[in-house]
Amino acid sequence: MTKVKLLLDEDVHFDLASALRKRGYDAIHIQEMDRKGYSDLDQLEYATSQQRCLFSFNVRDFVLLHNNYVSTEQEHFGIIVARHLPIGETLRRLLALLQKNSSESIKNTLEFLS
């Protein structure tokens, strides 16, 4: 089971990437990649090119992008969305989700962090 690699959207806590890395996950924040300000589609395409699952608090836009990918039979490496939560709660919920999923099982899925 291969661990999920993550790309964190610019609306997500910057320090979440380092917190995930300390727990053994390959996680990069958009700001670390100097990709702040790109469109949501550009970010998803970049995540896909890097075989990374994208995590964002921008629920509406990424649900629409996922639905578009499905309808046009495009592949992505997973999208996780959540409403904006404090960093500790986001980390706790994200770790619980990541422990239940592999990069293979999350591919082409849309997950809601609960």
N, C-alpha and C positions, 0 to 999 in steps of 0.2 A: 504494500500500500504506500504510494508516493504521497508525501505531504503536499497540501495545497500551497502554491506560491501566490503571494498577494501583491496587488498594486492598490494603494490607498488613495482615494480621490482627495482633491484639495480641500473639500469641506470636512474631512475627517481630521481628528486630533493628530497633529504632527508627531507627538511623542508616542503614539500608538505603534508606529513602525518599530521603534527601538524596543518597546515593551514586548512585542511579538518576537523580535529577533532574540531577545534574552531568553525566550522560552523555546527556541529552536526552530522558529519559522523563518522562511525566506520572505521578508516583507519590506517593501519599498514605498515611500510616500512620494506622491507626484512632485512635491517641492524638491525632494532630493534629486529628482531626474530633470529639474529645470523645465518642467512641463506645465507650470501653472498658467491658467488662462486659455488652454486649448479647449475645444468643444468636447462635450460628453462623447460624441461619436469618435472623435480623434483619440480620446483617452481609452475607450473600449477597443478600438483598433490596435492601439499601441499595446494594451494589456494582452490582447490576443496574439500579437506578434511575438511577445515575450513569454507566452504560455502561462500567463498570470490571471488569476481570478481578481476581478475588480470589486472593491468594497467602497460603498458610498452612502451618505445620508440623503442623497438626492433620489428619493424613491421614485417619484413620478417619471422623471426623464429616463431612468435606467429600466423601469418596467416597460416603457414604450420602446426603447432600443432593443431590449430582449425580445419583445413580441415581433418587432421588425426582423430581427435575425431569424427567428423561428419561421416567420412567413416567407422569407426569402431563402430559407435553407442554408444560412450561413452558420458557421461554428464559432463559438467563443469558449473561453476556459472558465466560465462561471461568473455570475454576478451575485454579490451579496448586498442587500440594502437594509437600512434600518432608519428609524426616526432618530433624531439627534439625541444622544444620551451622554451622560458624563463619561469621561475616559475609563474609569474603573469598571463601570457597568458594561460599557462597550467591550472592553477587554475580556471580561468574564463571559459574556454571551458569545463573543466571537470564538474564544478558545473552546467553549462547549460545542459549537458548530463544527469547528475545524477538527476536533477529536473524533467526530462521527463521520467525517467525509475524507475522501482521498481526492487527488487531482483528477482521477478518472471518474469518480462518482459525481463530482460537482460540475464537470464539463457540460456546457450547453444548458445549465440549469439556472434558475433565478431563485435565490434563497432569501427569505425574510428573517432577519435576526430577531428572535423573540426570547 
